[in-house]
Amino acid sequence: MGAKVLERFPAGAPRGSWPAEEYAAECRAHGEPATVVMDLQADAFLVVVPVHDDD
């Protein structure tokens, strides 16, 4: 099972601002099982949804 990246957000958001979490919550409100993960190499938060491999 893999994941599809819906959106990327820089990790340097202002204090008290959580744009990746807000975007993921909006996606979940529309039925997408979105979660937020950290891409350490890119120093960014990624909003992802699971993708099932049909092998």
C-alpha positions in Angstrom: 0.0 0.0 0.0 1.3 3.4 -1.0 0.3 7.0 -0.5 -0.7 9.9 -2.8 0.5 13.4 -1.9 -2.4 15.9 -2.1 -0.5 19.0 -1.0 2.8 20.1 0.5 3.3 22.8 3.1 6.6 24.3 4.3 7.5 23.4 7.8 8.3 27.1 8.7 4.7 28.2 9.2 4.1 31.0 11.7 3.7 30.0 15.3 0.1 28.8 16.0 -0.5 28.2 12.3 -1.1 24.6 11.1 -2.0 24.9 7.4 -1.3 21.2 6.7 -3.5 20.0 9.5 -6.3 22.5 8.5 -6.1 21.2 4.9 -6.2 17.6 6.0 -9.2 18.3 8.2 -11.0 19.9 5.2 -10.2 16.8 3.1 -11.5 14.5 5.8 -14.7 16.6 6.0 -15.2 15.8 2.3 -14.6 12.1 2.8 -10.9 11.7 2.0 -8.9 9.8 4.7 -6.2 12.4 4.7 -3.3 12.5 7.2 -0.3 14.7 7.6 3.3 13.3 7.5 6.7 15.1 7.8 9.1 14.9 4.9 12.4 15.5 6.8 14.6 15.8 3.7 12.3 18.5 2.2 11.5 20.1 5.6 7.8 20.1 4.7 4.6 18.6 5.8 2.7 16.5 3.3 -1.0 15.8 3.3 -1.4 12.2 2.0 -4.2 9.7 1.3 -3.6 5.9 1.1 -3.5 4.3 -2.3 -4.1 0.6 -2.6 -2.0 -1.3 -5.1 -4.2 -3.6 -7.3 -1.6 -6.2 -8.0 
